[in-house]
Amino acid sequence: MNINKDAFLIEDLSKAEKAPTRDGYGKGLVDLGEKDERVVVLCADLAESTRSHWFKEKFPDRYIEIGVAEQNLAAIASGLANYGKIPFISSYAVFSPGRNNEQIRTTISLSILPVKIAGAHAGVSVGPDGATHQALEDIALMRVQPNMTVVVPCDAIETRKATIAISDCCAGPAYLRFGREKSPIFTTEKTPFQIGKAIVLREGNDATIVGCGMLLYNALVAAEELSKEGIEVAVINSHTVKPLDVETILNSVKKTKAVVSVEEHQIAGGLGSAVAEALSQNFPAPQEFIGIRDRFGKSGETDELIEAFGMGSKSIKEAVKKVIKRKSK
């Protein structure tokens, strides 16, 4: 195994416990509430689903229920931020930033206000809720906005760290993306986390996988299986999509000469696009993309959808082998 010891991952990936990444968000909010009275939480009638209700139960005077009015959710938060608060706005990602993108742009990003946007239930892993509730375009919406930080943590532990970090470390607006279903917890409390700093989870010389979110687990599984075939792949957790840690990615790709991007999002405009933009300007290299290929989601069980959309470990292995062949031509 070539797992980076400095990443402090669990010892056996096959024994990873599971928890929803949204649980990490809820725990992070409570942690923030205890140490910073400026933190307030606003929700669009989805307190339990987004785990905002944990903050509500402990700090009822700092919780505001907006109702099903996502445009108001953003606009009211911008007003609170103007008066010294640090608002977290919680909803499904298809509604926030999906429905209120203009309000986020005009009342938050333009004024560089410290509103933190939590997009829950992102990706096809929402499962049976189907295409209408599966946010697959939200990273693209947010990373194109000036002044916006975009973070996509990989498991429940990292989501808790990210929730705290976007309050402590980001003076301006930030978008935090996470999911609903239980997913493997493979990082630990000792695993480093810093906004804008990618983590090399695994070393390798044949290709580089750059990923974010829960699919990083599939990437690590794929890398371990490829190792048994004599193919050694580096795996990078690029939890911060914006600002992208170009230096860490370049250092790896200059060594491997090939890259596969992995994300539970449209290929267009997401992490893969950000990586491609960085490489085209600094070190052009063959790239394969794992993600949603210009289509909407559909209803189904989480594991079935991940496989159906070509985002499982088998598909990642195939992409790695393909990109290695491309670099050798």
C-alpha positions, -999 to +999 in steps of 0.1 A: +000+000+000+012+035-009-012+054+015+004+086+026+011+082+063+008+120+068-028+118+057-037+097+087-064+077+070-080+046+085-059+015+083-084-007+064-106+009+038-128-023+037-138-017+074-148+019+071-178+029+091-205+050+074-223+082+082-240+109+062-218+139+054-247+161+065-241+149+101-207+165+099-223+198+089-247+197+119-220+189+144-198+216+129-226+242+134-229+233+171-192+236+176-192+270+160-222+281+180-205+273+212-174+294+204-187+323+184-219+342+192-218+358+158-228+325+141-264+323+131-282+296+111-310+302+087-329+274+070-356+270+043-379+245+060-353+217+060-338+219+094-339+181+101-328+171+066-298+195+067-290+187+103-295+224+112-320+214+138-290+204+161-280+241+162-317+251+166-321+229+196-290+243+214-292+280+202-328+287+195-323+325+197-297+323+168-318+301+145-342+316+119-367+296+100-373+313+067-397+287+052-398+277+015-383+310+003-348+305-008-344+340-023-353+354+010-329+330+027-300+346+008-311+382+010-319+381+048-285+364+054-268+392+035-284+418+058-273+399+089-238+397+076-238+434+070-244+439+107-216+417+119-232+382+119-218+351+103-248+335+087-250+299+076-279+293+051-291+257+049-311+240+021-309+214-006-283+223-032-309+223-060-327+251-042-297+270-027-277+278-048-300+265-075-331+286-070-315+317-054-284+320-075-291+356-084-296+367-048-264+350-038-246+367-067-260+402-061-264+405-023-236+382-011-208+377-036-207+412-050-204+427-015-180+400-003-201+392+027-193+363+051-224+343+043-218+305+043-240+286+018-247+249+027-259+228-002-272+195+011-284+164-007-260+171-036-253+146-064-271+115-076-264+098-042-297+114-031-311+084-047-349+079-050-356+116-049-347+117-086-336+143-111-354+172-097-336+169-063-302+158-075-279+189-077-254+182-104-246+218-115-240+236-082-202+235-081-202+252-115-227+278-104-206+287-073-171+285-086-178+310-114-189+337-089-161+361-079-151+361-042-167+327-036-148+298-019-161+263-028-155+233-006-166+197-012-155+175+018-151+137+014-167+123+045-186+132+077-154+140+097-140+163+070-174+180+066-173+189+103-138+203+098-149+222+067-179+237+083-157+252+111-130+262+086-153+283+063-163+303+093-129+307+108-108+311+077-129+327+050-137+364+054-160+363+024-187+340+011-183+302+009-202+273-006-201+240+013-214+209-006-224+177+010-248+147+007-276+128+023-269+091+022-244+074+045-209+071+030-176+056+042-156+076+068-120+071+058-103+102+072-097+107+109-095+135+134-058+137+127-062+141+089-050+176+080-076+200+067-069+235+055-090+256+030-072+258-003-047+230+005-052+197-012-041+165+006-021+137-011-039+106+002-018+081-017+015+082-036+020+068-071+040+074-103+018+060-131-012+084-129-028+110-106-064+109-095-078+143-083-111+141-066-135+156-041-165+144-021-176+109-013-163+094-045-128+098-032-134+065-013-141+048-047-109+064-060-088+049-031-104+015-036-096+017-073-061+027-066-055-003-043-070-027-068-048-012-096-018-016-073-023-054-074-020-051-112+013-033-109-002+002-116+006+028-089-017+057-087-015+089-067-048+101-051-053+137-042-082+150-021-090+184-036-117+193-011-113+230-020-124+233-056-119+271-054-093+283-047-077+252-063-044+240-049-027+241-083+008+236-068+000+202-052-018+190-083+010+201-106+037+185-085+019+152-088+010+154-125+045+165-135+056+132-120+028+109-134+022+128-167-015+117-166-046+127-145-081+115-138-106+139-122-134+123-100-165+141-089-202+135-083-212+165-105-215+175-142-181+172-159-187+206-174-178+234-149-168+213-119-136+201-104-125+184-136-129+217-155-109+235-128-081+209-131-081+211-169-079+249-168-049+247-144-030+221-164-037+238-198-019+269-185+009+252-166+016+216-177-007+201-204-013+164-198-038+137-208-069+139-186-099+116-182-131+127-165-153+108-140-186+125-134-220+132-149-218+135-187-243+162-198-275+146-185-298+148-155-300+123-128-328+098-122-344+079-094-327+048-080-307+034-051-275+053-043-250+025-052-270+016-084-269+052-096-231+056-088-224+026-110-250+035-137-234+069-141-199+055-144-186+067-111-178+035-093-143+020-087-145-001-118-151+030-140-123+048-122-099+020-129-109+020-166-103+057-168-068+053-152-058+026-177-071+047-206-052+079-196-020+059-191-023+046-226-029+081-239+003+095-223+024+067-238+014+076-274 
